[in-house]
Amino acid sequence: MEQRRIVFVIFEGFQPLDLFGPYEVFDHAHKLTGGYTCQITAPQPGAVRFGSGLSAHVPHGVADVDPEGIDTVVVAGGGGVDQARHDPALTRWIAEAGVSARRVTSVCSGVFLLAAAGLLRGRRVTTHWAREQQLVREHPELIVDCDPIFLRDGRVWTSAGVTAGMDLALALVEDDLGREVAHAVAQEMVLFLRRPGSQSQFSVPLWSAQPATDPLRAVVAAVHADPGARHGITELASRAGLSPRHFQRRFTAELGVPPATYVEGVRIEAAKRALAESDHPIETLARRYGFGTAETLRRAFHRHVGVAPSDYRDRFRSTREHL
């Protein structure tokens, strides 16, 4: 099998999981198939510090790495990207390598380096949600969408933060070598098989604040304890000891979303877990978690997750089923 050359780009202050997670995915795929050769480069050879202060030794700086013949460029992110993207030698090398490579990819804030190298104009890209406004402000030439965990726009692939880089790498392996190899890598690394790229970065703990008062804490606890129960405004307001109108205003003020939106989000999270961990029919799960019908669950899933429940189950099913 012809080996694909994968070159990882790091810099002072990079996020180590942005490198080591994807690197391990490609390395495991190589051990299974012989399909990859991996190389790490940085602005200069030698010790390169992580954002945490630890360091890794990089034998080759960009001046020593031939930009020709690279299959995939993977640019890590991290707090140091804000300085690294102003390094003309680094951005010039990324631009040269990126033009000739079959694929150009970034993890988390590594997208800023790709943008500085001029490789993303007019592309739809993603990054960690906390960097979204900075990316929009500084690069109006990009189409920024920070809901998905990773995006593909032609030969450009970008991903959200940290563990999303592993999802991206698994997707790249699947694109190169097929689903069975990607499954085998995920099994070896004890990962969920692969989150679809359209999976939202935002789960319940992220898309809402926490309640500040005891009555609303009791309401939220009840919703999480039994997502499929009746959680209309009347029932929730009664549990909080408030009038429905007062409850609606107070809940939205404390948690940042209306009660109905919160309840639907909790139900989606519960359904996602059940889809990944059980074989119960989708119709059964729709009734159990308060959606009523499979069609209602399907529509809610597309709104929140971007894929159908059946597709989510297929991609998230426990790895033991593929052994």
Contacts in CASP RR format, 6 or more apart in sequence:
PFRMAT RR
TARGET T0000
AUTHOR 0000-0000-0000
METHOD contacts of the structure
MODEL  1
MEQRRIVFVIFEGFQPLDLFGPYEVFDHAHKLTGGYTCQITAPQPGAVRF
GSGLSAHVPHGVADVDPEGIDTVVVAGGGGVDQARHDPALTRWIAEAGVS
ARRVTSVCSGVFLLAAAGLLRGRRVTTHWAREQQLVREHPELIVDCDPIF
LRDGRVWTSAGVTAGMDLALALVEDDLGREVAHAVAQEMVLFLRRPGSQS
QFSVPLWSAQPATDPLRAVVAAVHADPGARHGITELASRAGLSPRHFQRR
FTAELGVPPATYVEGVRIEAAKRALAESDHPIETLARRYGFGTAETLRRA
FHRHVGVAPSDYRDRFRSTREHL
1 33 0 8 1.000
1 34 0 8 1.000
1 35 0 8 1.000
2 35 0 8 1.000
3 30 0 8 1.000
3 34 0 8 1.000
3 35 0 8 1.000
3 36 0 8 1.000
3 37 0 8 1.000
4 35 0 8 1.000
4 36 0 8 1.000
4 37 0 8 1.000
4 71 0 8 1.000
4 72 0 8 1.000
4 176 0 8 1.000
5 36 0 8 1.000
5 37 0 8 1.000
5 39 0 8 1.000
5 69 0 8 1.000
5 70 0 8 1.000
5 71 0 8 1.000
5 72 0 8 1.000
6 26 0 8 1.000
6 36 0 8 1.000
6 37 0 8 1.000
6 38 0 8 1.000
6 39 0 8 1.000
6 70 0 8 1.000
6 71 0 8 1.000
6 72 0 8 1.000
6 74 0 8 1.000
7 38 0 8 1.000
7 39 0 8 1.000
7 40 0 8 1.000
7 41 0 8 1.000
7 65 0 8 1.000
7 70 0 8 1.000
7 72 0 8 1.000
7 73 0 8 1.000
7 74 0 8 1.000
7 97 0 8 1.000
8 19 0 8 1.000
8 22 0 8 1.000
8 23 0 8 1.000
8 38 0 8 1.000
8 39 0 8 1.000
8 40 0 8 1.000
8 41 0 8 1.000
8 74 0 8 1.000
8 75 0 8 1.000
8 76 0 8 1.000
9 41 0 8 1.000
9 42 0 8 1.000
9 62 0 8 1.000
9 73 0 8 1.000
9 74 0 8 1.000
9 75 0 8 1.000
9 76 0 8 1.000
9 90 0 8 1.000
9 94 0 8 1.000
9 113 0 8 1.000
10 19 0 8 1.000
10 40 0 8 1.000
10 41 0 8 1.000
10 42 0 8 1.000
10 48 0 8 1.000
10 56 0 8 1.000
10 58 0 8 1.000
10 76 0 8 1.000
11 42 0 8 1.000
11 43 0 8 1.000
11 48 0 8 1.000
11 76 0 8 1.000
11 80 0 8 1.000
11 81 0 8 1.000
11 83 0 8 1.000
11 84 0 8 1.000
11 87 0 8 1.000
11 90 0 8 1.000
11 113 0 8 1.000
12 43 0 8 1.000
12 48 0 8 1.000
12 49 0 8 1.000
12 80 0 8 1.000
12 83 0 8 1.000
12 84 0 8 1.000
13 48 0 8 1.000
13 49 0 8 1.000
13 50 0 8 1.000
13 51 0 8 1.000
13 53 0 8 1.000
13 78 0 8 1.000
13 79 0 8 1.000
13 80 0 8 1.000
14 48 0 8 1.000
14 50 0 8 1.000
14 51 0 8 1.000
14 76 0 8 1.000
14 77 0 8 1.000
14 78 0 8 1.000
14 79 0 8 1.000
14 80 0 8 1.000
14 81 0 8 1.000
15 50 0 8 1.000
15 51 0 8 1.000
15 76 0 8 1.000
15 77 0 8 1.000
15 78 0 8 1.000
15 79 0 8 1.000
15 107 0 8 1.000
15 108 0 8 1.000
15 109 0 8 1.000
15 161 0 8 1.000
15 162 0 8 1.000
16 50 0 8 1.000
16 51 0 8 1.000
16 52 0 8 1.000
16 54 0 8 1.000
16 56 0 8 1.000
17 162 0 8 1.000
17 163 0 8 1.000
18 76 0 8 1.000
18 77 0 8 1.000
18 78 0 8 1.000
18 107 0 8 1.000
18 108 0 8 1.000
18 110 0 8 1.000
18 161 0 8 1.000
18 162 0 8 1.000
18 165 0 8 1.000
19 40 0 8 1.000
19 56 0 8 1.000
19 76 0 8 1.000
21 163 0 8 1.000
21 165 0 8 1.000
21 166 0 8 1.000
21 169 0 8 1.000
22 74 0 8 1.000
22 107 0 8 1.000
22 165 0 8 1.000
22 166 0 8 1.000
22 168 0 8 1.000
22 169 0 8 1.000
23 38 0 8 1.000
23 40 0 8 1.000
24 166 0 8 1.000
24 189 0 8 1.000
25 166 0 8 1.000
25 169 0 8 1.000
25 170 0 8 1.000
25 173 0 8 1.000
25 185 0 8 1.000
25 189 0 8 1.000
26 36 0 8 1.000
26 38 0 8 1.000
26 169 0 8 1.000
26 172 0 8 1.000
26 173 0 8 1.000
27 36 0 8 1.000
27 38 0 8 1.000
28 185 0 8 1.000
28 188 0 8 1.000
28 189 0 8 1.000
29 35 0 8 1.000
29 36 0 8 1.000
29 173 0 8 1.000
29 176 0 8 1.000
29 177 0 8 1.000
29 181 0 8 1.000
29 182 0 8 1.000
29 185 0 8 1.000
30 36 0 8 1.000
30 37 0 8 1.000
30 38 0 8 1.000
32 181 0 8 1.000
32 184 0 8 1.000
32 185 0 8 1.000
32 188 0 8 1.000
33 177 0 8 1.000
33 181 0 8 1.000
35 176 0 8 1.000
35 177 0 8 1.000
39 60 0 8 1.000
39 65 0 8 1.000
40 56 0 8 1.000
40 58 0 8 1.000
40 60 0 8 1.000
41 58 0 8 1.000
41 60 0 8 1.000
41 61 0 8 1.000
41 62 0 8 1.000
41 64 0 8 1.000
41 65 0 8 1.000
42 48 0 8 1.000
42 58 0 8 1.000
42 61 0 8 1.000
42 62 0 8 1.000
43 61 0 8 1.000
43 62 0 8 1.000
43 84 0 8 1.000
43 87 0 8 1.000
43 89 0 8 1.000
43 90 0 8 1.000
44 61 0 8 1.000
45 58 0 8 1.000
45 59 0 8 1.000
45 60 0 8 1.000
45 61 0 8 1.000
45 64 0 8 1.000
46 57 0 8 1.000
46 58 0 8 1.000
46 59 0 8 1.000
47 55 0 8 1.000
47 56 0 8 1.000
47 57 0 8 1.000
47 58 0 8 1.000
48 55 0 8 1.000
48 56 0 8 1.000
48 57 0 8 1.000
48 58 0 8 1.000
49 55 0 8 1.000
50 56 0 8 1.000
51 78 0 8 1.000
51 79 0 8 1.000
51 80 0 8 1.000
62 89 0 8 1.000
62 90 0 8 1.000
62 93 0 8 1.000
63 89 0 8 1.000
63 93 0 8 1.000
65 93 0 8 1.000
65 97 0 8 1.000
67 93 0 8 1.000
67 96 0 8 1.000
67 97 0 8 1.000
67 98 0 8 1.000
67 100 0 8 1.000
68 100 0 8 1.000
69 100 0 8 1.000
69 101 0 8 1.000
70 97 0 8 1.000
70 98 0 8 1.000
70 100 0 8 1.000
70 101 0 8 1.000
71 101 0 8 1.000
71 102 0 8 1.000
71 103 0 8 1.000
72 101 0 8 1.000
72 102 0 8 1.000
72 103 0 8 1.000
72 104 0 8 1.000
72 105 0 8 1.000
72 172 0 8 1.000
73 94 0 8 1.000
73 97 0 8 1.000
73 98 0 8 1.000
73 101 0 8 1.000
73 103 0 8 1.000
73 104 0 8 1.000
73 105 0 8 1.000
74 105 0 8 1.000
74 106 0 8 1.000
74 107 0 8 1.000
74 169 0 8 1.000
75 94 0 8 1.000
75 104 0 8 1.000
75 105 0 8 1.000
75 106 0 8 1.000
75 107 0 8 1.000
75 110 0 8 1.000
75 111 0 8 1.000
75 113 0 8 1.000
75 114 0 8 1.000
76 106 0 8 1.000
76 107 0 8 1.000
76 108 0 8 1.000
76 110 0 8 1.000
77 106 0 8 1.000
77 107 0 8 1.000
77 108 0 8 1.000
77 109 0 8 1.000
77 110 0 8 1.000
77 112 0 8 1.000
77 113 0 8 1.000
77 161 0 8 1.000
78 108 0 8 1.000
78 109 0 8 1.000
78 110 0 8 1.000
79 109 0 8 1.000
81 109 0 8 1.000
81 110 0 8 1.000
81 112 0 8 1.000
81 113 0 8 1.000
82 112 0 8 1.000
84 90 0 8 1.000
84 113 0 8 1.000
85 91 0 8 1.000
85 112 0 8 1.000
85 113 0 8 1.000
85 115 0 8 1.000
85 116 0 8 1.000
86 116 0 8 1.000
90 113 0 8 1.000
91 113 0 8 1.000
91 116 0 8 1.000
91 117 0 8 1.000
92 117 0 8 1.000
94 113 0 8 1.000
94 114 0 8 1.000
94 116 0 8 1.000
94 117 0 8 1.000
94 119 0 8 1.000
95 117 0 8 1.000
95 118 0 8 1.000
95 119 0 8 1.000
98 104 0 8 1.000
98 117 0 8 1.000
98 119 0 8 1.000
99 119 0 8 1.000
101 155 0 8 1.000
102 155 0 8 1.000
103 155 0 8 1.000
103 156 0 8 1.000
103 157 0 8 1.000
103 172 0 8 1.000
104 114 0 8 1.000
104 119 0 8 1.000
104 155 0 8 1.000
104 156 0 8 1.000
104 157 0 8 1.000
105 156 0 8 1.000
105 157 0 8 1.000
105 158 0 8 1.000
105 159 0 8 1.000
105 168 0 8 1.000
105 172 0 8 1.000
106 113 0 8 1.000
106 114 0 8 1.000
106 125 0 8 1.000
106 127 0 8 1.000
106 157 0 8 1.000
106 158 0 8 1.000
106 159 0 8 1.000
107 159 0 8 1.000
107 161 0 8 1.000
107 162 0 8 1.000
107 164 0 8 1.000
107 165 0 8 1.000
107 168 0 8 1.000
108 127 0 8 1.000
108 128 0 8 1.000
108 131 0 8 1.000
108 159 0 8 1.000
108 160 0 8 1.000
108 161 0 8 1.000
108 162 0 8 1.000
108 164 0 8 1.000
108 165 0 8 1.000
109 127 0 8 1.000
109 128 0 8 1.000
109 131 0 8 1.000
109 161 0 8 1.000
110 127 0 8 1.000
111 120 0 8 1.000
111 125 0 8 1.000
111 126 0 8 1.000
111 127 0 8 1.000
111 131 0 8 1.000
111 135 0 8 1.000
111 158 0 8 1.000
112 127 0 8 1.000
112 131 0 8 1.000
112 135 0 8 1.000
112 138 0 8 1.000
112 139 0 8 1.000
114 120 0 8 1.000
114 125 0 8 1.000
114 156 0 8 1.000
114 158 0 8 1.000
115 125 0 8 1.000
115 135 0 8 1.000
115 138 0 8 1.000
115 139 0 8 1.000
115 142 0 8 1.000
119 156 0 8 1.000
120 139 0 8 1.000
120 141 0 8 1.000
120 142 0 8 1.000
120 156 0 8 1.000
121 141 0 8 1.000
121 142 0 8 1.000
122 141 0 8 1.000
122 142 0 8 1.000
122 143 0 8 1.000
123 142 0 8 1.000
123 143 0 8 1.000
123 153 0 8 1.000
123 156 0 8 1.000
124 142 0 8 1.000
124 143 0 8 1.000
124 144 0 8 1.000
124 145 0 8 1.000
124 151 0 8 1.000
124 153 0 8 1.000
125 135 0 8 1.000
125 142 0 8 1.000
125 143 0 8 1.000
125 144 0 8 1.000
125 145 0 8 1.000
125 151 0 8 1.000
125 153 0 8 1.000
125 156 0 8 1.000
125 158 0 8 1.000
126 144 0 8 1.000
126 145 0 8 1.000
126 146 0 8 1.000
126 147 0 8 1.000
126 148 0 8 1.000
126 149 0 8 1.000
126 150 0 8 1.000
126 151 0 8 1.000
126 158 0 8 1.000
126 159 0 8 1.000
126 160 0 8 1.000
127 135 0 8 1.000
127 144 0 8 1.000
127 146 0 8 1.000
127 158 0 8 1.000
127 159 0 8 1.000
127 160 0 8 1.000
127 161 0 8 1.000
128 146 0 8 1.000
128 160 0 8 1.000
128 161 0 8 1.000
128 162 0 8 1.000
128 201 0 8 1.000
129 146 0 8 1.000
129 160 0 8 1.000
129 201 0 8 1.000
129 202 0 8 1.000
129 206 0 8 1.000
131 146 0 8 1.000
132 144 0 8 1.000
132 146 0 8 1.000
135 142 0 8 1.000
135 144 0 8 1.000
135 146 0 8 1.000
136 142 0 8 1.000
136 144 0 8 1.000
145 151 0 8 1.000
146 160 0 8 1.000
146 201 0 8 1.000
147 200 0 8 1.000
147 201 0 8 1.000
147 202 0 8 1.000
148 160 0 8 1.000
148 197 0 8 1.000
148 198 0 8 1.000
148 199 0 8 1.000
148 200 0 8 1.000
148 201 0 8 1.000
149 159 0 8 1.000
149 160 0 8 1.000
149 164 0 8 1.000
149 167 0 8 1.000
149 168 0 8 1.000
149 195 0 8 1.000
149 197 0 8 1.000
149 199 0 8 1.000
149 200 0 8 1.000
149 201 0 8 1.000
150 157 0 8 1.000
150 158 0 8 1.000
150 159 0 8 1.000
150 160 0 8 1.000
150 164 0 8 1.000
150 165 0 8 1.000
150 167 0 8 1.000
150 168 0 8 1.000
150 171 0 8 1.000
150 197 0 8 1.000
151 157 0 8 1.000
151 158 0 8 1.000
151 159 0 8 1.000
151 197 0 8 1.000
152 171 0 8 1.000
157 168 0 8 1.000
157 171 0 8 1.000
157 172 0 8 1.000
159 165 0 8 1.000
159 167 0 8 1.000
159 168 0 8 1.000
160 201 0 8 1.000
164 195 0 8 1.000
164 201 0 8 1.000
166 189 0 8 1.000
166 191 0 8 1.000
167 194 0 8 1.000
167 195 0 8 1.000
167 197 0 8 1.000
167 199 0 8 1.000
170 182 0 8 1.000
170 185 0 8 1.000
170 186 0 8 1.000
170 191 0 8 1.000
170 193 0 8 1.000
170 194 0 8 1.000
171 182 0 8 1.000
171 194 0 8 1.000
171 197 0 8 1.000
173 181 0 8 1.000
173 182 0 8 1.000
173 185 0 8 1.000
174 181 0 8 1.000
174 182 0 8 1.000
174 194 0 8 1.000
182 193 0 8 1.000
182 194 0 8 1.000
183 193 0 8 1.000
183 319 0 8 1.000
183 322 0 8 1.000
185 191 0 8 1.000
186 192 0 8 1.000
186 193 0 8 1.000
186 194 0 8 1.000
186 319 0 8 1.000
187 319 0 8 1.000
187 322 0 8 1.000
187 323 0 8 1.000
190 319 0 8 1.000
191 319 0 8 1.000
192 276 0 8 1.000
192 316 0 8 1.000
192 319 0 8 1.000
193 315 0 8 1.000
193 316 0 8 1.000
193 317 0 8 1.000
193 319 0 8 1.000
193 322 0 8 1.000
194 315 0 8 1.000
195 315 0 8 1.000
195 316 0 8 1.000
196 306 0 8 1.000
196 307 0 8 1.000
196 311 0 8 1.000
196 312 0 8 1.000
196 315 0 8 1.000
198 305 0 8 1.000
198 306 0 8 1.000
198 307 0 8 1.000
199 305 0 8 1.000
199 306 0 8 1.000
199 307 0 8 1.000
200 304 0 8 1.000
200 305 0 8 1.000
200 306 0 8 1.000
203 269 0 8 1.000
204 265 0 8 1.000
204 266 0 8 1.000
204 269 0 8 1.000
207 257 0 8 1.000
207 265 0 8 1.000
208 255 0 8 1.000
208 256 0 8 1.000
208 257 0 8 1.000
208 262 0 8 1.000
209 254 0 8 1.000
209 255 0 8 1.000
209 256 0 8 1.000
210 220 0 8 1.000
210 255 0 8 1.000
211 217 0 8 1.000
211 219 0 8 1.000
211 220 0 8 1.000
211 251 0 8 1.000
211 254 0 8 1.000
211 255 0 8 1.000
212 254 0 8 1.000
213 250 0 8 1.000
213 254 0 8 1.000
215 239 0 8 1.000
215 240 0 8 1.000
215 241 0 8 1.000
215 242 0 8 1.000
216 240 0 8 1.000
216 250 0 8 1.000
216 251 0 8 1.000
216 254 0 8 1.000
216 255 0 8 1.000
218 239 0 8 1.000
218 240 0 8 1.000
219 236 0 8 1.000
219 239 0 8 1.000
219 240 0 8 1.000
219 251 0 8 1.000
220 255 0 8 1.000
220 262 0 8 1.000
222 229 0 8 1.000
222 231 0 8 1.000
222 236 0 8 1.000
222 239 0 8 1.000
223 231 0 8 1.000
223 236 0 8 1.000
223 262 0 8 1.000
223 263 0 8 1.000
223 266 0 8 1.000
224 266 0 8 1.000
227 263 0 8 1.000
227 266 0 8 1.000
227 267 0 8 1.000
227 269 0 8 1.000
227 270 0 8 1.000
227 289 0 8 1.000
227 290 0 8 1.000
228 267 0 8 1.000
228 270 0 8 1.000
228 288 0 8 1.000
228 289 0 8 1.000
228 290 0 8 1.000
229 235 0 8 1.000
229 290 0 8 1.000
231 259 0 8 1.000
231 263 0 8 1.000
232 259 0 8 1.000
232 260 0 8 1.000
232 263 0 8 1.000
233 244 0 8 1.000
233 247 0 8 1.000
233 248 0 8 1.000
233 259 0 8 1.000
233 260 0 8 1.000
234 244 0 8 1.000
236 247 0 8 1.000
236 251 0 8 1.000
236 259 0 8 1.000
236 263 0 8 1.000
237 243 0 8 1.000
237 244 0 8 1.000
237 246 0 8 1.000
237 247 0 8 1.000
237 248 0 8 1.000
240 247 0 8 1.000
240 250 0 8 1.000
240 251 0 8 1.000
241 247 0 8 1.000
242 250 0 8 1.000
247 259 0 8 1.000
248 258 0 8 1.000
248 259 0 8 1.000
251 258 0 8 1.000
251 259 0 8 1.000
251 262 0 8 1.000
252 258 0 8 1.000
252 259 0 8 1.000
255 262 0 8 1.000
264 300 0 8 1.000
264 304 0 8 1.000
265 304 0 8 1.000
267 289 0 8 1.000
267 290 0 8 1.000
267 291 0 8 1.000
267 300 0 8 1.000
268 300 0 8 1.000
268 301 0 8 1.000
268 304 0 8 1.000
268 305 0 8 1.000
270 289 0 8 1.000
271 285 0 8 1.000
271 286 0 8 1.000
271 289 0 8 1.000
271 291 0 8 1.000
271 297 0 8 1.000
271 301 0 8 1.000
271 309 0 8 1.000
272 305 0 8 1.000
272 312 0 8 1.000
272 316 0 8 1.000
274 280 0 8 1.000
274 285 0 8 1.000
274 288 0 8 1.000
274 289 0 8 1.000
275 282 0 8 1.000
275 285 0 8 1.000
275 309 0 8 1.000
275 312 0 8 1.000
275 313 0 8 1.000
275 316 0 8 1.000
276 312 0 8 1.000
276 313 0 8 1.000
276 316 0 8 1.000
276 317 0 8 1.000
276 318 0 8 1.000
277 318 0 8 1.000
278 285 0 8 1.000
280 288 0 8 1.000
282 294 0 8 1.000
282 297 0 8 1.000
282 298 0 8 1.000
282 309 0 8 1.000
282 310 0 8 1.000
282 313 0 8 1.000
283 293 0 8 1.000
283 294 0 8 1.000
285 297 0 8 1.000
285 309 0 8 1.000
286 292 0 8 1.000
286 293 0 8 1.000
286 294 0 8 1.000
286 296 0 8 1.000
286 297 0 8 1.000
287 293 0 8 1.000
289 297 0 8 1.000
291 297 0 8 1.000
291 300 0 8 1.000
294 309 0 8 1.000
297 309 0 8 1.000
298 308 0 8 1.000
298 309 0 8 1.000
301 307 0 8 1.000
301 308 0 8 1.000
301 309 0 8 1.000
301 312 0 8 1.000
302 308 0 8 1.000
305 312 0 8 1.000
307 315 0 8 1.000
END
